[in-house]
Amino acid sequence: MHFERRDFLKTSAAFAFAAGLPQLAAAQGAFSPKPGVWRNFKIVTRLEIAKPEGKTQAWIPLPSVNEKDWFKSIGNQWTTNGNAAKARDPHYGAEMLRVEWAEGEKAPVVQVTSNISTQDRAIDLSKPANPSIKLSVAEHKFNTSGSELIPVNGLVKQTSDTIVAGKTTEIEKVRAIYEWVVDNTFRDGKVRGCGVGDVASLIKSGNFGGKCADLNALFVGLVRAAGIPARDVYGIRVAPSKFGYKALGAGSETITKAQHCRAEVFLKGYGWVATDPADVRKVVLEEPPTNLAISDPKVVAARKTLFGAWEGNWLAYNFAHDVALPGSMGPKLGFLMYPQAETASLRLDCLDPDVFKYTITSNEFTAA
């Protein structure tokens, strides 16, 4: 076993999965995340290769976000019958565990345990908290530049310019783009996983359907094209929503299919601001009794809240795009949110359980 310590929180008691939280919060009525209470989670990812062949290797995303106001990546430990080492994307800082197995290993397996601490986010957008808050020139350029799947020129720029026409302040422009994404996109349940995040193709097709990696990437691309810093944050839901939204939380301790990306924008005087237009569309499609009207009170509340706030029932892996997996002969990933694996230099389908089996579980605990 390898153990990595980063101010590790000692576990004094493991809590059962809080299945009753949504019912309790539903009685409170409001969708109102507020910072102040940090929650600690142990996330266990177990991966097995069903049909190893030739050179077999895997890459498991590790929590690598540390933001003092809302998220702490505390540490990781792992066991495996292969050779494992941490790796780091040099451009975005995304961390992963790379595992290589000897040829002939019949049952490749690795298990990773990650500890995180998270809390709700919310910001008062009625007035700047500190007018001096701003990004450096280099950070501003980094967070307004395009990626392979999120260009900031061409159709993306044209669409952004149309949306923000007549708007003068950053908040007005970002708000206009957020409302446009909510009004003009839809969550497409037929899309595999979290989607691809190919913004130019989405706009070119005129079919604005997708899932979180598509819709929030569209939002980020349009905001960047307006010259305002923005970024996707790739992660996974780790607990039910305490505000009664079944669509916005994990449904059980097993969170294998609970991946979700969110988005942030940087506004001068405010700092990084939480947003998530994709989750508004998720509420429309999936919140019981499903297929809600855009005017439904649950949708209206989510739409208002998710411009400036997040619930802290979610793990942030990284902000990375165009990720080259170290040692891989395959193409770059548009984002790193799912475990990845290869056999005989062939990239496996991370959404196909027949050849690529993994489980992810979440348990909340208290710190001593």
Backbone torsions as a table, in degrees:
resi	resn	phi	psi	omega
1	MET	NA	137.5	173.0
2	HIS	-105.3	135.5	-180.0
3	PHE	-123.1	127.4	178.5
4	GLU	-112.9	124.4	-176.2
5	ARG	-108.3	127.0	175.1
6	ARG	-138.6	81.0	-173.4
7	ASP	50.4	51.7	-173.3
8	PHE	-60.6	133.7	176.9
9	LEU	-83.4	124.0	177.9
10	LYS	-72.9	132.6	-179.2
11	THR	-84.5	119.5	178.1
12	SER	-101.2	-24.4	178.2
13	ALA	-161.5	134.1	176.9
14	ALA	-93.9	130.3	-180.0
15	PHE	-92.5	144.8	172.0
16	ALA	-66.2	154.1	-178.2
17	PHE	-60.2	133.4	-168.9
18	ALA	-81.6	68.5	-176.2
19	ALA	-66.9	-23.7	-177.5
20	GLY	-84.5	-9.5	-176.3
21	LEU	-58.1	-46.3	-178.0
22	PRO	-57.5	-39.9	-179.3
23	GLN	-66.3	-39.3	179.3
24	LEU	-64.0	-43.9	-176.6
25	ALA	-72.0	-30.7	-178.8
26	ALA	-58.6	-33.7	179.4
27	ALA	-67.6	-24.1	-179.5
28	GLN	-75.8	-24.2	172.5
29	GLY	89.7	-49.8	-169.7
30	ALA	-88.4	145.8	171.4
31	PHE	-97.6	91.6	-170.0
32	SER	-139.5	74.7	175.6
33	PRO	-58.2	139.2	178.0
34	LYS	-140.5	131.6	177.4
35	PRO	-68.3	159.3	176.9
36	GLY	141.6	-26.5	-179.5
37	VAL	-122.4	113.1	177.4
38	TRP	-83.5	138.3	177.7
39	ARG	-118.5	143.0	-176.6
40	ASN	-113.7	136.4	-178.0
41	PHE	-133.6	144.8	170.8
42	LYS	-107.9	121.3	-178.3
43	ILE	-111.9	124.7	-178.8
44	VAL	-115.3	121.6	176.6
45	THR	-112.3	120.7	178.4
46	ARG	-117.5	126.0	-175.5
47	LEU	-125.6	136.3	176.7
48	GLU	-132.9	144.1	176.0
49	ILE	-101.2	116.4	-173.4
50	ALA	-72.9	-35.4	-176.0
51	LYS	-131.9	73.1	-178.9
52	PRO	-65.8	144.3	179.4
53	GLU	-155.3	129.5	179.0
54	GLY	59.9	-144.0	178.5
55	LYS	-70.8	117.3	-177.9
56	THR	-115.8	129.4	-179.8
57	GLN	-149.5	162.0	-178.4
58	ALA	-145.2	158.9	178.3
59	TRP	-135.0	121.5	-179.2
60	ILE	-111.9	121.3	178.5
61	PRO	-62.7	138.7	176.9
62	LEU	-112.9	144.6	175.0
63	PRO	-58.9	122.6	-177.9
64	SER	-134.5	22.6	176.7
65	VAL	-102.5	132.5	174.0
66	ASN	-134.5	102.9	179.1
67	GLU	-124.2	116.3	-168.2
68	LYS	-57.6	-24.1	-175.8
69	ASP	-90.2	-13.4	-174.4
70	TRP	-152.3	-12.8	-177.5
71	PHE	-155.3	138.6	177.5
72	LYS	-133.1	124.2	171.8
73	SER	-89.8	112.6	-167.6
74	ILE	-92.1	-42.6	-179.3
75	GLY	170.8	164.7	-177.7
76	ASN	-135.2	152.7	170.9
77	GLN	-142.1	153.2	-176.3
78	TRP	-149.7	155.5	172.6
79	THR	-131.2	144.7	-178.5
80	THR	-164.5	156.9	171.9
81	ASN	-97.3	17.2	174.9
82	GLY	-117.3	-167.7	178.2
83	ASN	-103.5	115.7	-172.6
84	ALA	-119.5	145.6	175.9
85	ALA	-156.0	147.7	176.2
86	LYS	-71.4	145.6	175.0
87	ALA	-133.2	158.9	-175.7
88	ARG	-138.3	129.4	175.3
89	ASP	-67.6	124.5	-173.5
90	PRO	-70.6	-20.5	-174.6
91	HIS	-89.3	-45.5	-175.7
92	TYR	-109.0	-10.7	-179.7
93	GLY	80.4	10.8	178.3
94	ALA	-64.6	132.4	-179.9
95	GLU	-103.3	149.3	178.9
96	MET	-151.1	159.5	171.6
97	LEU	-100.3	121.2	176.5
98	ARG	-99.6	129.7	-178.5
99	VAL	-124.8	132.3	174.4
100	GLU	-120.1	136.8	178.3
101	TRP	-111.9	147.5	177.2
102	ALA	-65.5	142.9	176.1
103	GLU	-61.5	135.0	-176.6
104	GLY	100.6	-13.1	175.2
105	GLU	-64.9	119.6	-172.7
106	LYS	-84.0	-21.8	-176.4
107	ALA	-137.6	70.3	178.6
108	PRO	-61.1	132.5	-179.2
109	VAL	-149.3	147.2	173.1
110	VAL	-148.1	143.3	176.3
111	GLN	-130.7	127.8	-177.3
112	VAL	-119.9	131.3	175.1
113	THR	-114.2	123.8	-179.4
114	SER	-120.1	139.2	177.2
115	ASN	-113.3	133.5	-177.9
116	ILE	-135.3	162.7	172.5
117	SER	-133.8	133.9	-173.8
118	THR	-144.3	154.9	174.5
119	GLN	-145.9	165.4	177.9
120	ASP	-61.2	156.3	173.6
121	ARG	-123.6	144.1	172.5
122	ALA	-163.5	144.6	-178.7
123	ILE	-137.3	143.5	176.2
124	ASP	-85.7	108.6	-177.4
125	LEU	-91.0	7.3	-179.2
126	SER	-73.6	-23.0	176.9
127	LYS	-157.6	148.3	-179.7
128	PRO	-61.3	138.8	178.2
129	ALA	-73.3	-36.3	-178.0
130	ASN	-156.1	105.7	-176.3
131	PRO	-57.5	-18.0	-177.6
132	SER	-85.5	-6.2	-178.9
133	ILE	-70.8	119.1	177.3
134	LYS	-158.6	163.0	177.4
135	LEU	-87.2	155.7	172.3
136	SER	-68.6	166.0	178.9
137	VAL	-58.7	-42.7	-179.1
138	ALA	-65.7	-43.3	179.5
139	GLU	-66.1	-38.7	178.3
140	HIS	-62.7	-45.2	179.1
141	LYS	-62.9	-42.7	-179.2
142	PHE	-59.3	-40.4	-174.3
143	ASN	-95.5	9.2	170.6
144	THR	-120.9	1.7	179.5
145	SER	-82.6	158.8	178.6
146	GLY	-87.7	164.4	172.9
147	SER	-121.8	-179.0	-178.1
148	GLU	-60.4	-37.9	-178.7
149	LEU	-99.3	-10.3	-179.5
150	ILE	-127.2	75.3	176.8
151	PRO	-71.7	160.2	-180.0
152	VAL	-121.5	17.2	177.3
153	ASN	-123.0	-167.8	175.9
154	GLY	56.9	-135.0	-177.7
155	LEU	-61.4	-32.6	180.0
156	VAL	-65.0	-46.7	179.2
157	LYS	-64.3	-43.1	179.9
158	GLN	-61.2	-43.1	179.7
159	THR	-65.8	-43.2	178.9
160	SER	-61.4	-45.3	-179.5
161	ASP	-59.9	-38.7	179.5
162	THR	-65.8	-41.4	-177.6
163	ILE	-67.0	-41.1	-173.3
164	VAL	-93.3	3.2	-179.9
165	ALA	-54.4	129.5	179.5
166	GLY	87.5	-9.8	177.7
167	LYS	-88.3	140.2	-175.0
168	THR	-111.4	-35.4	-177.6
169	THR	-96.4	160.7	177.4
170	GLU	-59.2	-45.2	-178.0
171	ILE	-61.9	-41.5	179.1
172	GLU	-62.2	-41.0	-178.9
173	LYS	-67.8	-46.1	-179.3
174	VAL	-66.1	-41.4	177.4
175	ARG	-60.4	-41.6	179.7
176	ALA	-63.0	-41.3	179.0
177	ILE	-67.9	-42.0	177.9
178	TYR	-58.4	-48.9	-178.7
179	GLU	-65.6	-36.8	178.7
180	TRP	-63.4	-43.6	179.3
181	VAL	-63.0	-44.3	179.2
182	VAL	-62.2	-41.6	-175.5
183	ASP	-76.4	-29.4	-169.2
184	ASN	-108.4	-7.5	179.8
185	THR	-108.1	171.8	173.0
186	PHE	-149.1	151.0	175.9
187	ARG	-81.2	123.6	-178.0
188	ASP	-102.8	107.5	-176.8
189	GLY	-65.2	-15.8	-178.7
190	LYS	-82.3	-15.4	-180.0
191	VAL	-68.7	133.7	-178.5
192	ARG	-74.0	143.6	176.2
193	GLY	58.1	-133.0	179.1
194	CYS	-103.2	8.4	-178.3
195	GLY	95.3	-174.7	-174.9
196	VAL	-104.4	-37.7	-179.1
197	GLY	85.7	25.7	179.8
198	ASP	-88.1	92.1	-170.9
199	VAL	-68.2	-43.4	-178.6
200	ALA	-61.6	-42.4	179.2
201	SER	-66.0	-36.9	179.1
202	LEU	-61.0	-47.3	-178.8
203	ILE	-69.5	-42.3	-178.7
204	LYS	-61.5	-37.8	-178.3
205	SER	-72.1	-27.6	-175.0
206	GLY	75.0	2.6	178.2
207	ASN	-104.2	98.4	-172.4
208	PHE	-89.7	44.1	176.9
209	GLY	-101.0	146.0	178.6
210	GLY	173.1	-163.0	175.6
211	LYS	-122.3	-165.4	-167.7
212	CYS	-58.8	-39.9	-178.4
213	ALA	-70.1	-18.4	175.2
214	ASP	-87.5	-52.8	-171.2
215	LEU	-72.6	-40.5	177.7
216	ASN	-74.1	-29.3	173.1
217	ALA	-65.8	-39.5	175.9
218	LEU	-59.5	-46.0	178.3
219	PHE	-59.8	-48.8	-179.3
220	VAL	-61.1	-44.1	180.0
221	GLY	-62.6	-42.1	179.3
222	LEU	-66.4	-38.6	178.5
223	VAL	-67.5	-45.3	178.0
224	ARG	-61.1	-39.8	179.5
225	ALA	-64.2	-21.8	175.3
226	ALA	-85.5	4.1	177.8
227	GLY	82.9	16.1	-178.1
228	ILE	-112.3	130.9	-178.4
229	PRO	-62.1	138.5	177.8
230	ALA	-154.2	159.7	179.0
231	ARG	-156.5	147.4	169.7
232	ASP	-82.2	147.8	174.3
233	VAL	-125.2	118.5	-172.7
234	TYR	-98.7	131.4	-176.1
235	GLY	-162.4	-152.1	-176.5
236	ILE	-155.0	141.8	178.6
237	ARG	-73.6	138.9	-174.0
238	VAL	-120.4	-6.1	-177.4
239	ALA	-159.1	162.3	175.1
240	PRO	-63.7	160.1	172.4
241	SER	-76.2	132.3	178.4
242	LYS	-82.9	2.6	179.9
243	PHE	-105.7	12.4	173.7
244	GLY	88.0	4.4	179.4
245	TYR	-90.0	106.3	179.0
246	LYS	-66.8	-30.8	-178.5
247	ALA	-74.2	-16.6	-172.9
248	LEU	-109.9	27.0	177.5
249	GLY	-153.1	169.6	174.8
250	ALA	-75.6	144.5	-176.2
251	GLY	-91.3	-12.2	-179.5
252	SER	-161.3	-178.4	176.6
253	GLU	-64.1	-28.8	178.8
254	THR	-83.4	114.1	-174.0
255	ILE	-115.4	24.0	-174.1
256	THR	-52.8	-35.2	-177.5
257	LYS	-110.3	24.3	-175.3
258	ALA	-100.4	20.1	179.8
259	GLN	-59.2	143.2	178.9
260	HIS	-157.9	133.7	173.6
261	CYS	-105.6	147.0	177.4
262	ARG	-118.6	-176.0	-178.5
263	ALA	-139.9	150.7	175.8
264	GLU	-130.5	151.0	171.0
265	VAL	-126.1	148.2	177.3
266	PHE	-105.1	119.4	-179.7
267	LEU	-114.6	130.0	179.3
268	LYS	-57.4	132.1	-179.8
269	GLY	89.9	-13.6	-179.0
270	TYR	-119.5	-33.8	-174.1
271	GLY	91.2	-158.5	179.5
272	TRP	-73.5	129.6	-175.2
273	VAL	-116.6	131.3	-179.7
274	ALA	-73.1	135.1	174.1
275	THR	-144.3	159.9	177.9
276	ASP	-165.5	70.9	178.9
277	PRO	-62.9	-29.1	-179.9
278	ALA	-62.0	-35.5	179.9
279	ASP	-71.7	-24.9	173.4
280	VAL	-63.1	-44.2	178.7
281	ARG	-69.4	-27.5	175.6
282	LYS	-67.7	-39.5	177.0
283	VAL	-62.1	-42.8	179.2
284	VAL	-57.6	-47.6	-174.0
285	LEU	-79.5	-41.3	-165.0
286	GLU	-112.0	-19.0	-178.2
287	GLU	-66.3	127.5	-179.3
288	PRO	-53.6	137.5	7.6
289	PRO	-85.3	15.8	178.0
290	THR	80.1	159.7	-179.1
291	ASN	50.9	51.8	-178.9
292	LEU	-73.9	154.7	173.8
293	ALA	-74.1	151.9	179.4
294	ILE	-62.5	-19.9	179.3
295	SER	-91.7	-1.0	179.1
296	ASP	-60.4	139.9	-178.0
297	PRO	-54.5	-36.2	178.9
298	LYS	-66.2	-38.3	178.5
299	VAL	-69.7	-44.4	179.5
300	VAL	-58.7	-43.4	179.9
301	ALA	-65.4	-43.2	179.0
302	ALA	-64.3	-41.6	-179.6
303	ARG	-60.9	-42.3	179.5
304	LYS	-69.0	-45.7	-172.8
305	THR	-71.6	-38.9	-172.4
306	LEU	-79.4	9.6	165.4
307	PHE	-108.1	83.1	179.4
308	GLY	123.3	-6.8	-177.3
309	ALA	-147.1	153.8	172.3
310	TRP	-135.8	152.7	168.1
311	GLU	-90.4	138.7	-175.6
312	GLY	-85.4	44.6	176.7
313	ASN	-107.4	40.9	-167.1
314	TRP	-152.0	142.4	178.8
315	LEU	-101.3	134.8	176.5
316	ALA	-101.5	116.4	176.3
317	TYR	-79.9	-54.0	-172.0
318	ASN	-170.3	178.0	178.0
319	PHE	-113.5	18.5	-162.0
320	ALA	-84.9	144.4	170.6
321	HIS	-124.6	162.1	172.7
322	ASP	49.7	54.4	-173.6
323	VAL	-86.5	121.2	174.1
324	ALA	-91.9	115.5	-179.9
325	LEU	-72.5	123.9	-177.9
326	PRO	-60.9	130.0	179.7
327	GLY	85.0	-3.3	-177.8
328	SER	-88.6	144.3	173.4
329	MET	-94.5	-2.7	-176.8
330	GLY	-86.3	178.9	-178.2
331	PRO	-72.6	165.8	174.1
332	LYS	-65.1	155.0	173.8
333	LEU	-93.2	141.2	173.8
334	GLY	-63.0	-32.8	176.7
335	PHE	-159.1	159.7	179.8
336	LEU	-114.3	97.1	-179.5
337	MET	-132.3	-16.1	179.3
338	TYR	-117.4	149.8	168.9
339	PRO	-57.6	147.8	-179.1
340	GLN	-127.4	154.6	178.2
341	ALA	-154.5	156.5	176.4
342	GLU	-138.2	146.3	169.4
343	THR	-130.5	136.8	-179.0
344	ALA	48.4	40.8	179.0
345	SER	65.2	17.3	177.1
346	LEU	-106.3	120.3	179.2
347	ARG	-68.0	125.1	179.9
348	LEU	-82.9	155.4	178.4
349	ASP	-79.4	111.7	-175.2
350	CYS	-68.4	-7.3	177.9
351	LEU	-105.5	9.3	-178.8
352	ASP	-108.3	101.7	-175.7
353	PRO	-69.3	-13.7	-178.7
354	ASP	-71.8	-31.2	-178.2
355	VAL	-115.1	-11.4	-172.1
356	PHE	-143.3	93.3	-173.5
357	LYS	-101.6	124.1	172.5
358	TYR	-147.2	153.0	175.5
359	THR	-131.2	146.6	176.4
360	ILE	-129.0	127.9	178.7
361	THR	-123.8	156.7	-177.8
362	SER	-132.2	134.4	175.1
363	ASN	-137.4	131.4	177.3
364	GLU	-85.4	144.0	177.9
365	PHE	-141.8	163.2	176.0
366	THR	-102.1	151.2	-178.5
367	ALA	-95.8	145.1	179.4
368	ALA	-68.5	NA	NA
